[in-house]
Amino acid sequence: MSSSNSNTAGMPAVQAPPATNRRGILLRLLLVVLVLAAIAWTVWYFIVGRWYESTDDAYVNGNLVQITPRIAGTVVSITADDGDFVKQGQVLVQLDKSDADVELQRASANLANTVRRVRGLYSTVSGAQAQVAMETVALQKAQADFNRRRDLAKTGAISAEELSHASDVLTSSQNALDTALQQLQTHKALVDDTVVASHPDVKAAAAMYRAAYLDDVRTVMVAPVTGYVATRSVQLGQRVQSGESLMAVVPLHEVWVDANFKETQLTDMRIGQPVEVTADVYGGLVKYKAKVESLGVGTGSAFSLLPAQNATGNWIKIVQRIPARVVFTDPSQLDKYPLRIGMSLNTQVNMHDKGGLMLAATPPGAPRFSTDVYQNDLVDANVQIKRIIHENMGQSVGADGEGAVAKAP
């Protein structure tokens, strides 16, 4: 036992192999991964990334076409509610027409009475012309009588008193003719260079009729554009005033995107560059095709009611955002995947093409938005005015009033 221990004690000790430094290997591996990632990101940025700018601070915007009455009235019918699809020209709200109908009838009667009164003015001119002709004949007769008596007075055949009487008659006839001529000019001044239809009094009465007709037409409110009804606030029986908002029509086929980019992202951004838009509601499954239509002329805070005041001692620089308007270039996508006002979007601008402008250089050549639903409001009014004038002209004069006045000598 002791000899065995002594042999063991005399042998040299065997050292264990050093433990593997796993922590160091992991750190070196992580460093390699980071270096490779940095290289990959650098390569991606210079090849792809630097040509794109994106933001998720973007929202759907569009026109909210307010439906407002142009006259005051009481609501008797509402034909569309929130969410309903309406077409341009479709009736939305109707007001009570009783008052408007009464005013239209009054305007019609006033126009008819004015036409008849103006016809009387033309007749007065004709009468004045006849009076001038009669006084002219009377003057000629008085002149002939005076000349004859003057010759007789030279021979003593008549007395001086009779000659004086003939002279007085001649003077009276001359004065009567002058008076008739003045009256003729006075009456002609009211109708010169006009016919009944173009007479100022008739035109004023026709304008009153048009105003009453428009008020009658405007008791019916129609959709100016095709879209969807939103924010209906009008109720049956409500007394509404001119300009009061009753509901809105939103044309969802004409929406656009207001994308707010940091000012540092606008260096290479230009009008017309293509944009890829994705909506949160559809995720990344739907990618809308769009383009940059315009770049904002100021930050959102610059146009706020209370703009920021940076002239203070504790001022901190903050990167501002500039709104860019992005419009969709493929309407069929909006048909299949509709967007609503205010939805959140993600936008990515492709800036390979830098040939565009940063700001528009030419004014618009045509209206950006327009409607023609009100263009024909006066068409029927003009037809009715011609009918009223024709019915009150009588048989001797045409509807335009031609032939109403004979030329004065």
C-alpha positions as CSV (number, residue, x, y, z in Angstrom):
1,M,0.0,0.0,0.0
2,S,2.7,2.4,0.9
3,S,4.9,1.4,-2.1
4,S,2.0,2.1,-4.5
5,N,1.5,5.5,-3.0
6,S,5.2,6.3,-3.3
7,N,5.2,5.3,-7.0
8,T,2.3,7.5,-7.7
9,A,3.8,10.4,-5.9
10,G,7.0,10.1,-7.9
11,M,5.2,10.3,-11.3
12,P,4.9,13.8,-12.9
13,A,1.3,15.4,-12.9
14,V,-0.7,15.3,-16.2
15,Q,-2.2,18.8,-17.1
16,A,-5.9,19.0,-18.4
17,P,-6.4,20.5,-21.9
18,P,-7.4,24.2,-21.9
19,A,-11.2,24.9,-22.1
20,T,-12.5,26.3,-25.4
21,N,-13.3,30.1,-25.2
22,R,-16.9,29.9,-26.5
23,R,-17.7,33.5,-25.6
24,G,-14.8,34.8,-27.7
25,I,-16.0,32.7,-30.6
26,L,-19.5,34.1,-30.4
27,L,-18.2,37.7,-30.2
28,R,-16.1,37.2,-33.2
29,L,-19.0,35.6,-35.1
30,L,-21.2,38.5,-34.1
31,L,-18.6,41.0,-35.3
32,V,-18.4,39.2,-38.6
33,V,-22.2,39.3,-39.0
34,L,-22.3,43.0,-38.2
35,V,-19.5,43.7,-40.7
36,L,-21.3,41.7,-43.4
37,A,-24.6,43.4,-42.5
38,A,-23.0,46.8,-42.8
39,I,-21.4,45.9,-46.1
40,A,-24.7,44.6,-47.4
41,W,-26.6,47.7,-46.2
42,T,-24.0,49.9,-47.8
43,V,-24.2,48.0,-51.1
44,W,-28.1,48.1,-50.9
45,Y,-28.1,51.8,-50.2
46,F,-25.9,52.8,-53.1
47,I,-27.6,50.5,-55.5
48,V,-31.2,50.7,-54.4
49,G,-31.9,52.5,-51.2
50,R,-30.7,56.0,-52.1
51,W,-33.2,56.2,-55.0
52,Y,-36.3,55.8,-52.7
53,E,-37.8,57.9,-50.0
54,S,-40.7,56.6,-48.0
55,T,-43.0,57.8,-45.2
56,D,-45.9,56.3,-43.2
57,D,-47.1,59.8,-42.3
58,A,-49.6,59.8,-45.2
59,Y,-53.4,59.9,-45.3
60,V,-56.2,59.7,-47.9
61,N,-57.7,63.1,-48.7
62,G,-60.4,64.2,-51.1
63,N,-63.2,66.6,-51.9
64,L,-66.0,66.9,-49.4
65,V,-68.7,68.5,-51.7
66,Q,-71.0,70.3,-49.3
67,I,-74.7,70.3,-50.2
68,T,-76.1,73.7,-49.1
69,P,-79.4,75.4,-50.0
70,R,-79.2,78.5,-52.1
71,I,-82.5,79.8,-50.7
72,A,-84.2,79.4,-47.3
73,G,-87.0,76.9,-46.9
74,T,-88.5,74.0,-45.1
75,V,-87.3,70.4,-45.8
76,V,-90.0,68.1,-47.1
77,S,-88.0,65.3,-48.6
78,I,-84.6,63.6,-48.1
79,T,-83.7,61.0,-50.7
80,A,-80.2,60.0,-49.6
81,D,-78.5,59.1,-46.4
82,D,-75.0,58.4,-45.1
83,G,-73.2,55.8,-47.2
84,D,-75.6,56.0,-50.1
85,F,-74.1,56.1,-53.6
86,V,-75.5,59.0,-55.6
87,K,-74.9,60.1,-59.2
88,Q,-74.4,63.6,-60.5
89,G,-77.7,65.4,-60.9
90,Q,-79.6,63.0,-58.6
91,V,-82.1,64.7,-56.2
92,L,-80.9,64.8,-52.6
93,V,-83.1,67.2,-50.7
94,Q,-86.4,69.0,-51.5
95,L,-87.8,72.1,-49.9
96,D,-91.4,73.3,-49.7
97,K,-92.2,75.0,-53.1
98,S,-95.3,77.0,-52.0
99,D,-93.6,80.3,-51.5
100,A,-91.4,80.0,-54.5
101,D,-94.4,79.1,-56.7
102,V,-96.3,82.2,-55.5
103,E,-93.4,84.4,-56.3
104,L,-93.0,82.8,-59.7
105,Q,-96.6,83.5,-60.6
106,R,-96.3,87.1,-59.4
107,A,-93.2,87.5,-61.6
108,S,-95.1,86.0,-64.6
109,A,-98.0,88.4,-64.1
110,N,-95.6,91.4,-63.8
111,L,-93.8,90.4,-67.0
112,A,-97.1,90.1,-68.9
113,N,-98.3,93.5,-67.5
114,T,-95.0,95.1,-68.5
115,V,-95.2,93.8,-72.1
116,R,-98.7,95.3,-72.4
117,R,-97.6,98.6,-70.9
118,V,-94.6,98.8,-73.3
119,R,-96.9,98.0,-76.2
120,G,-98.9,101.1,-75.1
121,L,-95.7,103.2,-75.3
122,Y,-95.2,102.1,-78.9
123,S,-98.9,103.0,-79.6
124,T,-98.4,106.4,-78.0
125,V,-95.5,107.0,-80.4
126,S,-97.8,106.1,-83.3
127,G,-100.5,108.5,-81.9
128,A,-97.9,111.3,-81.5
129,Q,-96.8,110.8,-85.1
130,A,-100.5,111.1,-86.3
131,Q,-100.8,114.3,-84.2
132,V,-97.7,115.7,-85.8
133,A,-99.1,115.0,-89.3
134,M,-102.4,116.6,-88.3
135,E,-100.7,119.7,-86.9
136,T,-98.5,119.9,-90.0
137,V,-101.6,120.0,-92.2
138,A,-103.2,122.6,-90.0
139,L,-100.0,124.7,-90.2
140,Q,-100.0,124.5,-93.9
141,K,-103.6,125.6,-94.1
142,A,-103.0,128.5,-91.7
143,Q,-100.0,129.6,-93.7
144,A,-102.0,129.5,-97.0
145,D,-104.8,131.5,-95.4
146,F,-102.4,134.1,-94.0
147,N,-100.7,134.5,-97.4
148,R,-104.0,134.9,-99.2
149,R,-105.3,137.5,-96.7
150,R,-101.9,139.4,-96.8
151,D,-102.3,139.8,-100.5
152,L,-105.9,140.9,-100.1
153,A,-104.9,143.4,-97.4
154,K,-102.5,145.1,-99.8
155,T,-105.4,145.8,-102.2
156,G,-107.7,146.9,-99.3
157,A,-110.1,144.1,-99.8
158,I,-110.0,143.0,-96.1
159,S,-109.4,144.8,-92.9
160,A,-106.2,144.8,-90.9
161,E,-108.1,143.1,-88.1
162,E,-108.9,140.1,-90.3
163,L,-105.2,139.9,-91.3
164,S,-104.2,140.0,-87.7
165,H,-106.6,137.2,-86.9
166,A,-105.1,135.1,-89.7
167,S,-101.6,135.8,-88.3
168,D,-102.7,134.7,-84.8
169,V,-104.1,131.4,-86.3
170,L,-100.8,130.8,-88.1
171,T,-98.8,131.4,-84.9
172,S,-101.1,129.1,-83.0
173,S,-100.7,126.4,-85.6
174,Q,-96.9,126.7,-85.5
175,N,-96.9,126.4,-81.7
176,A,-99.2,123.4,-81.8
177,L,-96.9,121.7,-84.3
178,D,-93.8,122.4,-82.1
179,T,-95.6,121.0,-79.1
180,A,-96.6,117.9,-81.1
181,L,-93.0,117.4,-82.3
182,Q,-91.7,117.7,-78.7
183,Q,-94.2,115.2,-77.5
184,L,-93.3,112.8,-80.3
185,Q,-89.6,113.1,-79.4
186,T,-90.5,112.5,-75.7
187,H,-92.4,109.3,-76.5
188,K,-89.8,108.1,-79.0
189,A,-87.1,108.5,-76.4
190,L,-88.8,105.7,-74.4
191,V,-88.8,103.3,-77.3
192,D,-86.0,104.3,-79.7
193,D,-83.8,101.5,-81.1
194,T,-85.8,98.8,-79.3
195,V,-88.4,96.3,-79.8
196,V,-90.8,95.1,-77.2
197,A,-88.7,92.1,-76.2
198,S,-85.5,94.3,-75.8
199,H,-87.2,97.2,-74.1
200,P,-85.5,98.0,-70.8
201,D,-88.7,97.7,-68.8
202,V,-89.4,94.2,-70.4
203,K,-85.9,93.1,-69.8
204,A,-86.1,94.2,-66.1
205,A,-89.4,92.3,-65.7
206,A,-87.8,89.2,-67.4
207,A,-84.8,89.4,-65.0
208,M,-87.3,89.4,-62.1
209,Y,-89.0,86.3,-63.7
210,R,-85.6,84.6,-64.0
211,A,-84.8,85.3,-60.4
212,A,-88.2,83.9,-59.3
213,Y,-87.7,80.9,-61.6
214,L,-84.3,80.2,-60.1
215,D,-85.7,80.3,-56.6
216,D,-88.4,77.8,-57.6
217,V,-85.8,75.5,-59.2
218,R,-83.5,75.8,-56.2
219,T,-86.0,74.2,-53.9
220,V,-84.7,71.0,-55.3
221,M,-81.0,70.2,-54.4
222,V,-79.1,67.8,-56.5
223,A,-75.7,66.1,-56.3
224,P,-73.1,68.2,-58.0
225,V,-70.8,65.1,-58.4
226,T,-71.0,61.4,-58.3
227,G,-70.0,59.9,-55.0
228,Y,-71.1,58.8,-51.5
229,V,-73.1,60.7,-49.0
230,A,-71.5,61.6,-45.7
231,T,-72.2,63.7,-42.6
232,R,-75.9,64.1,-43.2
233,S,-77.3,66.5,-40.6
234,V,-80.5,67.7,-42.3
235,Q,-83.9,66.5,-40.9
236,L,-87.4,66.5,-42.2
237,G,-89.3,69.6,-41.3
238,Q,-86.2,71.6,-40.6
239,R,-86.1,75.2,-41.6
240,V,-82.8,75.7,-43.4
241,Q,-81.1,78.9,-44.3
242,S,-79.1,79.7,-47.4
243,G,-75.5,78.4,-47.2
244,E,-76.3,76.0,-44.3
245,S,-74.5,72.6,-44.7
246,L,-77.0,69.8,-45.0
247,M,-74.8,66.8,-46.1
248,A,-71.6,66.1,-48.1
249,V,-70.9,64.1,-51.2
250,V,-67.5,62.5,-51.4
251,P,-66.3,61.4,-54.8
252,L,-64.0,58.5,-53.8
253,H,-62.8,58.1,-57.3
254,E,-61.1,61.4,-57.1
255,V,-59.2,61.0,-53.8
256,W,-55.5,61.7,-53.4
257,V,-52.8,61.2,-50.8
258,D,-51.2,63.9,-48.6
259,A,-47.8,62.4,-47.7
260,N,-45.7,64.3,-45.2
261,F,-42.0,63.9,-45.9
262,K,-39.2,65.2,-43.8
263,E,-37.5,68.2,-45.3
264,T,-34.3,66.2,-45.6
265,Q,-36.1,63.7,-47.9
266,L,-37.1,66.4,-50.5
267,T,-33.6,66.9,-52.0
268,D,-34.1,64.7,-55.0
269,M,-37.9,64.6,-55.0
270,R,-39.5,66.0,-58.2
271,I,-43.0,66.4,-59.6
272,G,-44.1,63.4,-61.7
273,Q,-41.9,60.8,-60.0
274,P,-43.7,57.4,-59.6
275,V,-45.0,56.4,-56.2
276,E,-45.9,53.1,-54.7
277,V,-48.7,53.3,-52.1
278,T,-49.9,50.7,-49.7
279,A,-52.8,51.0,-47.3
280,D,-53.0,49.7,-43.8
281,V,-56.5,48.3,-44.5
282,Y,-55.1,46.0,-47.2
283,G,-51.6,45.5,-45.8
284,G,-48.9,44.9,-48.4
285,L,-51.2,42.9,-50.6
286,V,-52.3,45.9,-52.7
287,K,-49.8,48.3,-54.1
288,Y,-51.4,51.3,-55.7
289,K,-49.7,53.0,-58.6
290,A,-49.4,56.8,-58.2
291,K,-47.2,59.8,-58.9
292,V,-46.1,63.0,-57.2
293,E,-48.5,65.8,-58.4
294,S,-47.1,68.6,-56.3
295,L,-44.8,69.4,-53.5
296,G,-46.0,71.7,-50.7
297,V,-45.0,75.3,-50.5
298,G,-44.6,75.3,-46.7
299,T,-44.7,73.1,-43.6
300,G,-48.0,72.3,-42.0
301,S,-47.1,74.4,-38.9
302,A,-46.4,77.4,-41.1
303,F,-50.1,77.6,-42.1
304,S,-51.6,76.7,-38.8
305,L,-53.7,79.1,-36.8
306,L,-51.0,79.7,-34.3
307,P,-47.6,79.1,-36.0
308,A,-44.7,78.1,-33.9
309,Q,-42.5,81.0,-32.5
310,N,-38.9,79.8,-32.5
311,A,-37.3,83.1,-31.5
312,T,-36.8,81.9,-27.9
313,G,-33.8,81.1,-25.8
314,N,-34.7,77.4,-25.4
315,W,-35.2,76.8,-29.1
316,I,-34.5,73.2,-30.3
317,K,-34.2,72.4,-33.9
318,I,-36.8,69.9,-35.1
319,V,-36.8,68.5,-38.6
320,Q,-40.0,69.8,-40.3
321,R,-42.3,67.9,-42.6
322,I,-43.5,69.1,-46.0
323,P,-46.8,67.8,-47.5
324,A,-46.6,66.3,-51.0
325,R,-49.7,65.5,-52.9
326,V,-49.7,62.1,-54.6
327,V,-52.4,61.2,-57.1
328,F,-53.4,57.7,-58.3
329,T,-52.7,56.8,-61.9
330,D,-54.8,53.7,-62.2
331,P,-58.4,54.3,-61.3
332,S,-59.3,50.6,-61.7
333,Q,-57.4,49.9,-58.5
334,L,-59.6,52.3,-56.6
335,D,-62.7,50.5,-58.0
336,K,-61.4,47.2,-56.8
337,Y,-59.8,48.3,-53.6
338,P,-61.6,51.6,-52.5
339,L,-60.1,54.0,-50.0
340,R,-61.9,56.2,-47.5
341,I,-61.0,59.7,-46.5
342,G,-58.5,59.8,-43.6
343,M,-57.1,56.3,-44.0
344,S,-53.4,55.7,-43.2
345,L,-51.1,54.9,-46.0
346,N,-47.4,54.1,-46.7
347,T,-45.8,55.8,-49.6
348,Q,-42.5,55.2,-51.4
349,V,-41.2,57.6,-54.0
350,N,-39.0,56.3,-56.8
351,M,-36.5,59.1,-57.5
352,H,-34.5,57.6,-60.4
353,D,-35.9,60.3,-62.7
354,K,-34.8,63.7,-61.5
355,G,-35.8,65.6,-64.6
356,G,-39.0,67.0,-63.2
357,L,-39.6,70.3,-61.4
358,M,-39.7,70.9,-57.6
359,L,-42.5,73.5,-58.1
360,A,-45.0,74.0,-60.8
361,A,-44.0,76.4,-63.5
362,T,-47.2,76.9,-65.4
363,P,-50.8,77.7,-64.3
364,P,-53.5,75.1,-64.8
365,G,-55.0,75.1,-68.3
366,A,-58.4,73.9,-67.3
367,P,-60.5,73.8,-64.1
368,R,-59.3,71.2,-61.7
369,F,-62.9,70.4,-60.6
370,S,-66.2,71.3,-62.2
371,T,-69.8,70.4,-62.5
372,D,-72.5,71.2,-65.1
373,V,-75.6,70.3,-63.1
374,Y,-76.6,74.0,-62.8
375,Q,-75.9,75.1,-66.4
376,N,-79.4,74.4,-67.7
377,D,-81.3,76.1,-64.8
378,L,-82.3,79.1,-67.0
379,V,-83.0,77.2,-70.3
380,D,-86.7,76.6,-69.5
381,A,-86.9,80.1,-67.9
382,N,-86.0,81.7,-71.2
383,V,-88.5,79.5,-73.0
384,Q,-91.2,80.6,-70.6
385,I,-90.3,84.3,-71.0
386,K,-90.6,84.1,-74.8
387,R,-94.0,82.4,-74.4
388,I,-95.3,85.1,-72.0
389,I,-94.1,87.9,-74.3
390,H,-95.7,86.2,-77.3
391,E,-99.0,85.7,-75.6
392,N,-99.2,89.4,-74.6
393,M,-98.1,91.0,-77.9
394,G,-101.4,90.8,-79.7
395,Q,-101.9,89.7,-83.3
396,S,-100.4,92.7,-85.1
397,V,-96.9,92.4,-83.7
398,G,-94.5,89.4,-83.6
399,A,-93.1,87.9,-80.4
400,D,-89.9,89.9,-80.8
401,G,-91.8,93.2,-81.1
402,E,-90.8,93.9,-84.7
403,G,-93.1,96.3,-86.5
404,A,-94.4,97.8,-83.3
405,V,-93.3,101.3,-84.2
406,A,-93.7,103.2,-87.5
407,K,-90.9,105.4,-88.5
408,A,-91.5,109.1,-87.7
409,P,-91.2,111.5,-90.6
